[in-house]
Amino acid sequence: MRPPVAPYLTVSPALAAIAYYTAVFGAKQKAIMPAFDGLRIMHCELTINGGAVMLADAFPELGHTRVAVPGELVTASVSLEFEQADMVDDVFAKATSLGGKPETSPTKSFWGTRFATFRDPFGHRWLLNGPLR
């Protein structure tokens, strides 16, 4: 059963994103559907931190996805809540060592969490939170 809300990311190349999310977050592939062209992914569902993240390559020829403008930042973010504060530091270090761009280095937030943000190599922003004890 899927969670009631799950982000669906358009990301190309999707296979590279799947490899990145697996390396950074320990994502587990739940489902994958290759496209008929044999080059792109039509649908993939990943389990990340106990939740679902779905993704697919862009298919502008179907008229449902616009092609990203080079250098354009994605305006949506994905927030992850970890059980421990040190997980924020660990994930942030992995993410940035594998090509993610740091935005907010791990810090103590005023709302009581260890907090960090980065953009993955595909332009998506990830917000990381872990409770301070």
CNS distance restraints for C-alpha pairs under 8 A (distance, minus, plus):
assign (resid   2 and name CA) (resid   6 and name CA) 7.91 0.50 0.50
assign (resid   2 and name CA) (resid  51 and name CA) 7.87 0.50 0.50
assign (resid   2 and name CA) (resid  52 and name CA) 6.68 0.50 0.50
assign (resid   3 and name CA) (resid  51 and name CA) 6.60 0.50 0.50
assign (resid   3 and name CA) (resid  52 and name CA) 6.72 0.50 0.50
assign (resid   6 and name CA) (resid  51 and name CA) 7.39 0.50 0.50
assign (resid   6 and name CA) (resid  52 and name CA) 5.59 0.50 0.50
assign (resid   6 and name CA) (resid  53 and name CA) 5.72 0.50 0.50
assign (resid   6 and name CA) (resid  54 and name CA) 7.21 0.50 0.50
assign (resid   7 and name CA) (resid  52 and name CA) 7.44 0.50 0.50
assign (resid   7 and name CA) (resid  53 and name CA) 5.34 0.50 0.50
assign (resid   7 and name CA) (resid  54 and name CA) 6.25 0.50 0.50
assign (resid   7 and name CA) (resid  78 and name CA) 7.21 0.50 0.50
assign (resid   8 and name CA) (resid  53 and name CA) 6.10 0.50 0.50
assign (resid   8 and name CA) (resid  54 and name CA) 4.55 0.50 0.50
assign (resid   8 and name CA) (resid  55 and name CA) 5.21 0.50 0.50
assign (resid   8 and name CA) (resid  56 and name CA) 7.90 0.50 0.50
assign (resid   9 and name CA) (resid  53 and name CA) 7.60 0.50 0.50
assign (resid   9 and name CA) (resid  54 and name CA) 6.18 0.50 0.50
assign (resid   9 and name CA) (resid  55 and name CA) 4.48 0.50 0.50
assign (resid   9 and name CA) (resid  56 and name CA) 6.57 0.50 0.50
assign (resid  10 and name CA) (resid  14 and name CA) 7.92 0.50 0.50
assign (resid  10 and name CA) (resid  55 and name CA) 5.64 0.50 0.50
assign (resid  10 and name CA) (resid  56 and name CA) 5.20 0.50 0.50
assign (resid  10 and name CA) (resid  57 and name CA) 5.60 0.50 0.50
assign (resid  10 and name CA) (resid  58 and name CA) 5.82 0.50 0.50
assign (resid  11 and name CA) (resid  17 and name CA) 7.00 0.50 0.50
assign (resid  11 and name CA) (resid  55 and name CA) 6.76 0.50 0.50
assign (resid  11 and name CA) (resid  56 and name CA) 6.08 0.50 0.50
assign (resid  11 and name CA) (resid  57 and name CA) 5.13 0.50 0.50
assign (resid  11 and name CA) (resid  58 and name CA) 6.46 0.50 0.50
assign (resid  11 and name CA) (resid 122 and name CA) 6.43 0.50 0.50
assign (resid  12 and name CA) (resid  16 and name CA) 7.70 0.50 0.50
assign (resid  12 and name CA) (resid  17 and name CA) 7.50 0.50 0.50
assign (resid  12 and name CA) (resid  56 and name CA) 7.56 0.50 0.50
assign (resid  12 and name CA) (resid  57 and name CA) 4.83 0.50 0.50
assign (resid  12 and name CA) (resid  58 and name CA) 6.25 0.50 0.50
assign (resid  12 and name CA) (resid 122 and name CA) 7.39 0.50 0.50
assign (resid  13 and name CA) (resid  17 and name CA) 6.60 0.50 0.50
assign (resid  13 and name CA) (resid  40 and name CA) 7.13 0.50 0.50
assign (resid  13 and name CA) (resid  57 and name CA) 6.06 0.50 0.50
assign (resid  14 and name CA) (resid  18 and name CA) 6.13 0.50 0.50
assign (resid  14 and name CA) (resid  40 and name CA) 6.90 0.50 0.50
assign (resid  14 and name CA) (resid  41 and name CA) 6.10 0.50 0.50
assign (resid  14 and name CA) (resid  55 and name CA) 7.12 0.50 0.50
assign (resid  14 and name CA) (resid  56 and name CA) 5.83 0.50 0.50
assign (resid  14 and name CA) (resid  57 and name CA) 5.16 0.50 0.50
assign (resid  15 and name CA) (resid  19 and name CA) 6.32 0.50 0.50
assign (resid  15 and name CA) (resid  40 and name CA) 7.62 0.50 0.50
assign (resid  15 and name CA) (resid  41 and name CA) 7.12 0.50 0.50
assign (resid  16 and name CA) (resid  20 and name CA) 6.16 0.50 0.50
assign (resid  17 and name CA) (resid  21 and name CA) 6.02 0.50 0.50
assign (resid  17 and name CA) (resid 122 and name CA) 7.39 0.50 0.50
assign (resid  18 and name CA) (resid  22 and name CA) 6.06 0.50 0.50
assign (resid  19 and name CA) (resid  23 and name CA) 6.22 0.50 0.50
assign (resid  20 and name CA) (resid  24 and name CA) 6.04 0.50 0.50
assign (resid  20 and name CA) (resid  98 and name CA) 7.56 0.50 0.50
assign (resid  21 and name CA) (resid  25 and name CA) 5.42 0.50 0.50
assign (resid  21 and name CA) (resid  26 and name CA) 6.79 0.50 0.50
assign (resid  21 and name CA) (resid  27 and name CA) 5.76 0.50 0.50
assign (resid  22 and name CA) (resid  26 and name CA) 4.55 0.50 0.50
assign (resid  22 and name CA) (resid  27 and name CA) 4.24 0.50 0.50
assign (resid  22 and name CA) (resid  28 and name CA) 6.68 0.50 0.50
assign (resid  23 and name CA) (resid  27 and name CA) 7.43 0.50 0.50
assign (resid  23 and name CA) (resid  94 and name CA) 7.76 0.50 0.50
assign (resid  24 and name CA) (resid  91 and name CA) 6.15 0.50 0.50
assign (resid  24 and name CA) (resid  94 and name CA) 5.48 0.50 0.50
assign (resid  24 and name CA) (resid  95 and name CA) 5.40 0.50 0.50
assign (resid  24 and name CA) (resid  98 and name CA) 7.87 0.50 0.50
assign (resid  25 and name CA) (resid  48 and name CA) 6.37 0.50 0.50
assign (resid  25 and name CA) (resid  49 and name CA) 7.33 0.50 0.50
assign (resid  25 and name CA) (resid  91 and name CA) 6.65 0.50 0.50
assign (resid  26 and name CA) (resid  48 and name CA) 6.93 0.50 0.50
assign (resid  27 and name CA) (resid  46 and name CA) 5.98 0.50 0.50
assign (resid  27 and name CA) (resid  47 and name CA) 5.48 0.50 0.50
assign (resid  27 and name CA) (resid  48 and name CA) 4.83 0.50 0.50
assign (resid  27 and name CA) (resid  49 and name CA) 7.63 0.50 0.50
assign (resid  28 and name CA) (resid  46 and name CA) 5.45 0.50 0.50
assign (resid  28 and name CA) (resid  47 and name CA) 5.12 0.50 0.50
assign (resid  28 and name CA) (resid  48 and name CA) 6.84 0.50 0.50
assign (resid  29 and name CA) (resid  44 and name CA) 7.43 0.50 0.50
assign (resid  29 and name CA) (resid  45 and name CA) 6.18 0.50 0.50
assign (resid  29 and name CA) (resid  46 and name CA) 4.60 0.50 0.50
assign (resid  29 and name CA) (resid  47 and name CA) 6.46 0.50 0.50
assign (resid  30 and name CA) (resid  44 and name CA) 7.54 0.50 0.50
assign (resid  30 and name CA) (resid  45 and name CA) 5.38 0.50 0.50
assign (resid  30 and name CA) (resid  46 and name CA) 5.43 0.50 0.50
assign (resid  30 and name CA) (resid  47 and name CA) 6.65 0.50 0.50
assign (resid  31 and name CA) (resid  43 and name CA) 7.74 0.50 0.50
assign (resid  31 and name CA) (resid  44 and name CA) 5.42 0.50 0.50
assign (resid  31 and name CA) (resid  45 and name CA) 5.06 0.50 0.50
assign (resid  31 and name CA) (resid  46 and name CA) 7.17 0.50 0.50
assign (resid  32 and name CA) (resid  41 and name CA) 7.41 0.50 0.50
assign (resid  32 and name CA) (resid  42 and name CA) 7.85 0.50 0.50
assign (resid  32 and name CA) (resid  43 and name CA) 5.67 0.50 0.50
assign (resid  32 and name CA) (resid  44 and name CA) 4.23 0.50 0.50
assign (resid  32 and name CA) (resid  45 and name CA) 6.47 0.50 0.50
assign (resid  33 and name CA) (resid  41 and name CA) 6.07 0.50 0.50
assign (resid  33 and name CA) (resid  42 and name CA) 5.53 0.50 0.50
assign (resid  33 and name CA) (resid  43 and name CA) 5.08 0.50 0.50
assign (resid  33 and name CA) (resid  44 and name CA) 6.27 0.50 0.50
assign (resid  34 and name CA) (resid  38 and name CA) 6.46 0.50 0.50
assign (resid  34 and name CA) (resid  39 and name CA) 7.63 0.50 0.50
assign (resid  34 and name CA) (resid  40 and name CA) 6.16 0.50 0.50
assign (resid  34 and name CA) (resid  41 and name CA) 4.42 0.50 0.50
assign (resid  34 and name CA) (resid  42 and name CA) 5.41 0.50 0.50
assign (resid  34 and name CA) (resid  43 and name CA) 7.05 0.50 0.50
assign (resid  35 and name CA) (resid  39 and name CA) 6.87 0.50 0.50
assign (resid  35 and name CA) (resid  40 and name CA) 5.39 0.50 0.50
assign (resid  35 and name CA) (resid  41 and name CA) 5.25 0.50 0.50
assign (resid  35 and name CA) (resid  42 and name CA) 4.96 0.50 0.50
assign (resid  40 and name CA) (resid  56 and name CA) 7.93 0.50 0.50
assign (resid  40 and name CA) (resid  57 and name CA) 5.96 0.50 0.50
assign (resid  41 and name CA) (resid  56 and name CA) 5.45 0.50 0.50
assign (resid  41 and name CA) (resid  57 and name CA) 5.52 0.50 0.50
assign (resid  42 and name CA) (resid  56 and name CA) 5.24 0.50 0.50
assign (resid  42 and name CA) (resid  57 and name CA) 6.34 0.50 0.50
assign (resid  43 and name CA) (resid  54 and name CA) 7.14 0.50 0.50
assign (resid  43 and name CA) (resid  55 and name CA) 5.93 0.50 0.50
assign (resid  43 and name CA) (resid  56 and name CA) 4.84 0.50 0.50
assign (resid  43 and name CA) (resid  57 and name CA) 7.84 0.50 0.50
assign (resid  44 and name CA) (resid  54 and name CA) 5.52 0.50 0.50
assign (resid  44 and name CA) (resid  55 and name CA) 5.31 0.50 0.50
assign (resid  44 and name CA) (resid  56 and name CA) 6.20 0.50 0.50
assign (resid  45 and name CA) (resid  52 and name CA) 6.64 0.50 0.50
assign (resid  45 and name CA) (resid  53 and name CA) 5.91 0.50 0.50
assign (resid  45 and name CA) (resid  54 and name CA) 4.35 0.50 0.50
assign (resid  45 and name CA) (resid  55 and name CA) 6.57 0.50 0.50
assign (resid  46 and name CA) (resid  52 and name CA) 5.68 0.50 0.50
assign (resid  46 and name CA) (resid  53 and name CA) 5.25 0.50 0.50
assign (resid  46 and name CA) (resid  54 and name CA) 6.05 0.50 0.50
assign (resid  47 and name CA) (resid  51 and name CA) 5.46 0.50 0.50
assign (resid  47 and name CA) (resid  52 and name CA) 4.72 0.50 0.50
assign (resid  47 and name CA) (resid  53 and name CA) 6.34 0.50 0.50
assign (resid  48 and name CA) (resid  52 and name CA) 6.10 0.50 0.50
assign (resid  48 and name CA) (resid  53 and name CA) 6.79 0.50 0.50
assign (resid  49 and name CA) (resid  80 and name CA) 7.24 0.50 0.50
assign (resid  49 and name CA) (resid  81 and name CA) 7.95 0.50 0.50
assign (resid  49 and name CA) (resid  82 and name CA) 7.39 0.50 0.50
assign (resid  58 and name CA) (resid  65 and name CA) 5.92 0.50 0.50
assign (resid  58 and name CA) (resid  66 and name CA) 7.41 0.50 0.50
assign (resid  58 and name CA) (resid  67 and name CA) 6.78 0.50 0.50
assign (resid  59 and name CA) (resid  63 and name CA) 7.26 0.50 0.50
assign (resid  59 and name CA) (resid  64 and name CA) 6.93 0.50 0.50
assign (resid  59 and name CA) (resid  65 and name CA) 5.92 0.50 0.50
assign (resid  59 and name CA) (resid  66 and name CA) 7.93 0.50 0.50
assign (resid  60 and name CA) (resid  64 and name CA) 6.28 0.50 0.50
assign (resid  60 and name CA) (resid  65 and name CA) 5.09 0.50 0.50
assign (resid  60 and name CA) (resid  66 and name CA) 5.63 0.50 0.50
assign (resid  60 and name CA) (resid  67 and name CA) 6.26 0.50 0.50
assign (resid  68 and name CA) (resid  72 and name CA) 6.92 0.50 0.50
assign (resid  72 and name CA) (resid 123 and name CA) 7.60 0.50 0.50
assign (resid  73 and name CA) (resid 123 and name CA) 5.52 0.50 0.50
assign (resid  73 and name CA) (resid 124 and name CA) 7.36 0.50 0.50
assign (resid  74 and name CA) (resid 123 and name CA) 5.63 0.50 0.50
assign (resid  74 and name CA) (resid 124 and name CA) 5.55 0.50 0.50
assign (resid  74 and name CA) (resid 125 and name CA) 7.30 0.50 0.50
assign (resid  75 and name CA) (resid 124 and name CA) 7.80 0.50 0.50
assign (resid  75 and name CA) (resid 125 and name CA) 7.96 0.50 0.50
assign (resid  76 and name CA) (resid 124 and name CA) 7.14 0.50 0.50
assign (resid  76 and name CA) (resid 125 and name CA) 7.06 0.50 0.50
assign (resid  77 and name CA) (resid 124 and name CA) 6.37 0.50 0.50
assign (resid  77 and name CA) (resid 125 and name CA) 4.76 0.50 0.50
assign (resid  77 and name CA) (resid 126 and name CA) 5.68 0.50 0.50
assign (resid  77 and name CA) (resid 127 and name CA) 7.02 0.50 0.50
assign (resid  78 and name CA) (resid 124 and name CA) 7.74 0.50 0.50
assign (resid  78 and name CA) (resid 125 and name CA) 6.37 0.50 0.50
assign (resid  78 and name CA) (resid 126 and name CA) 4.91 0.50 0.50
assign (resid  78 and name CA) (resid 127 and name CA) 6.12 0.50 0.50
assign (resid  79 and name CA) (resid 126 and name CA) 5.79 0.50 0.50
assign (resid  79 and name CA) (resid 127 and name CA) 4.50 0.50 0.50
assign (resid  79 and name CA) (resid 128 and name CA) 6.06 0.50 0.50
assign (resid  79 and name CA) (resid 129 and name CA) 7.72 0.50 0.50
assign (resid  80 and name CA) (resid 126 and name CA) 7.42 0.50 0.50
assign (resid  80 and name CA) (resid 127 and name CA) 6.09 0.50 0.50
assign (resid  80 and name CA) (resid 128 and name CA) 5.11 0.50 0.50
assign (resid  80 and name CA) (resid 129 and name CA) 6.25 0.50 0.50
assign (resid  81 and name CA) (resid 128 and name CA) 6.28 0.50 0.50
assign (resid  81 and name CA) (resid 129 and name CA) 4.93 0.50 0.50
assign (resid  81 and name CA) (resid 130 and name CA) 5.90 0.50 0.50
assign (resid  82 and name CA) (resid  87 and name CA) 6.53 0.50 0.50
assign (resid  82 and name CA) (resid  88 and name CA) 7.19 0.50 0.50
assign (resid  82 and name CA) (resid 128 and name CA) 7.44 0.50 0.50
assign (resid  82 and name CA) (resid 129 and name CA) 6.01 0.50 0.50
assign (resid  82 and name CA) (resid 130 and name CA) 4.80 0.50 0.50
assign (resid  82 and name CA) (resid 131 and name CA) 7.48 0.50 0.50
assign (resid  83 and name CA) (resid  87 and name CA) 7.70 0.50 0.50
assign (resid  83 and name CA) (resid 130 and name CA) 5.95 0.50 0.50
assign (resid  83 and name CA) (resid 131 and name CA) 6.81 0.50 0.50
assign (resid  84 and name CA) (resid  88 and name CA) 7.66 0.50 0.50
assign (resid  84 and name CA) (resid 130 and name CA) 5.10 0.50 0.50
assign (resid  84 and name CA) (resid 131 and name CA) 5.95 0.50 0.50
assign (resid  84 and name CA) (resid 132 and name CA) 7.72 0.50 0.50
assign (resid  85 and name CA) (resid  89 and name CA) 7.43 0.50 0.50
assign (resid  85 and name CA) (resid 113 and name CA) 7.07 0.50 0.50
assign (resid  85 and name CA) (resid 114 and name CA) 5.31 0.50 0.50
assign (resid  85 and name CA) (resid 129 and name CA) 7.12 0.50 0.50
assign (resid  85 and name CA) (resid 130 and name CA) 4.00 0.50 0.50
assign (resid  85 and name CA) (resid 131 and name CA) 5.39 0.50 0.50
assign (resid  85 and name CA) (resid 132 and name CA) 6.04 0.50 0.50
assign (resid  86 and name CA) (resid  90 and name CA) 6.39 0.50 0.50
assign (resid  86 and name CA) (resid 114 and name CA) 7.83 0.50 0.50
assign (resid  86 and name CA) (resid 130 and name CA) 7.32 0.50 0.50
assign (resid  87 and name CA) (resid  91 and name CA) 6.01 0.50 0.50
assign (resid  87 and name CA) (resid 130 and name CA) 7.00 0.50 0.50
assign (resid  88 and name CA) (resid  92 and name CA) 5.97 0.50 0.50
assign (resid  88 and name CA) (resid 106 and name CA) 6.90 0.50 0.50
assign (resid  88 and name CA) (resid 114 and name CA) 6.67 0.50 0.50
assign (resid  88 and name CA) (resid 115 and name CA) 6.76 0.50 0.50
assign (resid  88 and name CA) (resid 116 and name CA) 6.81 0.50 0.50
assign (resid  88 and name CA) (resid 128 and name CA) 5.79 0.50 0.50
assign (resid  88 and name CA) (resid 129 and name CA) 6.30 0.50 0.50
assign (resid  88 and name CA) (resid 130 and name CA) 6.17 0.50 0.50
assign (resid  89 and name CA) (resid  93 and name CA) 6.05 0.50 0.50
assign (resid  89 and name CA) (resid 106 and name CA) 6.04 0.50 0.50
assign (resid  89 and name CA) (resid 116 and name CA) 7.91 0.50 0.50
assign (resid  90 and name CA) (resid  94 and name CA) 6.33 0.50 0.50
assign (resid  91 and name CA) (resid  95 and name CA) 5.94 0.50 0.50
assign (resid  92 and name CA) (resid  96 and name CA) 6.10 0.50 0.50
assign (resid  92 and name CA) (resid 102 and name CA) 7.96 0.50 0.50
assign (resid  92 and name CA) (resid 105 and name CA) 7.80 0.50 0.50
assign (resid  92 and name CA) (resid 106 and name CA) 7.47 0.50 0.50
assign (resid  92 and name CA) (resid 116 and name CA) 7.05 0.50 0.50
assign (resid  92 and name CA) (resid 117 and name CA) 7.69 0.50 0.50
assign (resid  92 and name CA) (resid 118 and name CA) 7.37 0.50 0.50
assign (resid  92 and name CA) (resid 128 and name CA) 7.99 0.50 0.50
assign (resid  93 and name CA) (resid  97 and name CA) 6.01 0.50 0.50
assign (resid  94 and name CA) (resid  98 and name CA) 6.21 0.50 0.50
assign (resid  95 and name CA) (resid  99 and name CA) 6.63 0.50 0.50
assign (resid  95 and name CA) (resid 100 and name CA) 5.15 0.50 0.50
assign (resid  95 and name CA) (resid 118 and name CA) 7.70 0.50 0.50
assign (resid  95 and name CA) (resid 120 and name CA) 7.21 0.50 0.50
assign (resid  96 and name CA) (resid 100 and name CA) 4.21 0.50 0.50
assign (resid  96 and name CA) (resid 101 and name CA) 5.83 0.50 0.50
assign (resid  96 and name CA) (resid 102 and name CA) 6.29 0.50 0.50
assign (resid  96 and name CA) (resid 118 and name CA) 7.52 0.50 0.50
assign (resid  99 and name CA) (resid 120 and name CA) 6.95 0.50 0.50
assign (resid  99 and name CA) (resid 121 and name CA) 5.78 0.50 0.50
assign (resid 100 and name CA) (resid 118 and name CA) 6.25 0.50 0.50
assign (resid 100 and name CA) (resid 119 and name CA) 5.44 0.50 0.50
assign (resid 100 and name CA) (resid 120 and name CA) 4.34 0.50 0.50
assign (resid 100 and name CA) (resid 121 and name CA) 5.31 0.50 0.50
assign (resid 101 and name CA) (resid 118 and name CA) 5.41 0.50 0.50
assign (resid 101 and name CA) (resid 119 and name CA) 5.10 0.50 0.50
assign (resid 101 and name CA) (resid 120 and name CA) 6.44 0.50 0.50
assign (resid 101 and name CA) (resid 121 and name CA) 7.31 0.50 0.50
assign (resid 102 and name CA) (resid 117 and name CA) 6.47 0.50 0.50
assign (resid 102 and name CA) (resid 118 and name CA) 4.40 0.50 0.50
assign (resid 102 and name CA) (resid 119 and name CA) 6.58 0.50 0.50
assign (resid 103 and name CA) (resid 116 and name CA) 7.57 0.50 0.50
assign (resid 103 and name CA) (resid 117 and name CA) 5.33 0.50 0.50
assign (resid 103 and name CA) (resid 118 and name CA) 4.93 0.50 0.50
assign (resid 103 and name CA) (resid 119 and name CA) 7.16 0.50 0.50
assign (resid 104 and name CA) (resid 115 and name CA) 7.83 0.50 0.50
assign (resid 104 and name CA) (resid 116 and name CA) 5.00 0.50 0.50
assign (resid 104 and name CA) (resid 117 and name CA) 4.86 0.50 0.50
assign (resid 104 and name CA) (resid 118 and name CA) 6.72 0.50 0.50
assign (resid 105 and name CA) (resid 115 and name CA) 7.76 0.50 0.50
assign (resid 105 and name CA) (resid 116 and name CA) 5.21 0.50 0.50
assign (resid 105 and name CA) (resid 117 and name CA) 6.78 0.50 0.50
assign (resid 106 and name CA) (resid 114 and name CA) 6.42 0.50 0.50
assign (resid 106 and name CA) (resid 115 and name CA) 5.34 0.50 0.50
assign (resid 106 and name CA) (resid 116 and name CA) 4.47 0.50 0.50
assign (resid 106 and name CA) (resid 117 and name CA) 7.78 0.50 0.50
assign (resid 107 and name CA) (resid 114 and name CA) 5.54 0.50 0.50
assign (resid 107 and name CA) (resid 115 and name CA) 5.40 0.50 0.50
assign (resid 107 and name CA) (resid 116 and name CA) 6.54 0.50 0.50
assign (resid 108 and name CA) (resid 112 and name CA) 6.93 0.50 0.50
assign (resid 108 and name CA) (resid 113 and name CA) 5.91 0.50 0.50
assign (resid 108 and name CA) (resid 114 and name CA) 4.73 0.50 0.50
assign (resid 108 and name CA) (resid 115 and name CA) 6.20 0.50 0.50
assign (resid 108 and name CA) (resid 132 and name CA) 7.85 0.50 0.50
assign (resid 109 and name CA) (resid 113 and name CA) 5.39 0.50 0.50
assign (resid 109 and name CA) (resid 114 and name CA) 6.06 0.50 0.50
assign (resid 109 and name CA) (resid 115 and name CA) 6.00 0.50 0.50
assign (resid 112 and name CA) (resid 131 and name CA) 6.53 0.50 0.50
assign (resid 112 and name CA) (resid 132 and name CA) 5.91 0.50 0.50
assign (resid 113 and name CA) (resid 129 and name CA) 5.77 0.50 0.50
assign (resid 113 and name CA) (resid 130 and name CA) 5.21 0.50 0.50
assign (resid 113 and name CA) (resid 131 and name CA) 4.49 0.50 0.50
assign (resid 113 and name CA) (resid 132 and name CA) 5.06 0.50 0.50
assign (resid 114 and name CA) (resid 128 and name CA) 7.84 0.50 0.50
assign (resid 114 and name CA) (resid 129 and name CA) 5.53 0.50 0.50
assign (resid 114 and name CA) (resid 130 and name CA) 5.04 0.50 0.50
assign (resid 114 and name CA) (resid 131 and name CA) 6.21 0.50 0.50
assign (resid 114 and name CA) (resid 132 and name CA) 6.19 0.50 0.50
assign (resid 115 and name CA) (resid 127 and name CA) 7.37 0.50 0.50
assign (resid 115 and name CA) (resid 128 and name CA) 5.50 0.50 0.50
assign (resid 115 and name CA) (resid 129 and name CA) 4.72 0.50 0.50
assign (resid 115 and name CA) (resid 130 and name CA) 6.75 0.50 0.50
assign (resid 116 and name CA) (resid 127 and name CA) 6.06 0.50 0.50
assign (resid 116 and name CA) (resid 128 and name CA) 5.21 0.50 0.50
assign (resid 116 and name CA) (resid 129 and name CA) 6.91 0.50 0.50
assign (resid 117 and name CA) (resid 125 and name CA) 6.91 0.50 0.50
assign (resid 117 and name CA) (resid 126 and name CA) 5.60 0.50 0.50
assign (resid 117 and name CA) (resid 127 and name CA) 4.64 0.50 0.50
assign (resid 117 and name CA) (resid 128 and name CA) 6.09 0.50 0.50
assign (resid 118 and name CA) (resid 125 and name CA) 5.68 0.50 0.50
assign (resid 118 and name CA) (resid 126 and name CA) 5.56 0.50 0.50
assign (resid 118 and name CA) (resid 127 and name CA) 7.00 0.50 0.50
assign (resid 119 and name CA) (resid 123 and name CA) 5.55 0.50 0.50
assign (resid 119 and name CA) (resid 124 and name CA) 5.26 0.50 0.50
assign (resid 119 and name CA) (resid 125 and name CA) 4.29 0.50 0.50
assign (resid 119 and name CA) (resid 126 and name CA) 6.15 0.50 0.50
assign (resid 120 and name CA) (resid 124 and name CA) 5.48 0.50 0.50
assign (resid 120 and name CA) (resid 125 and name CA) 6.49 0.50 0.50
assign (resid 120 and name CA) (resid 126 and name CA) 7.46 0.50 0.50
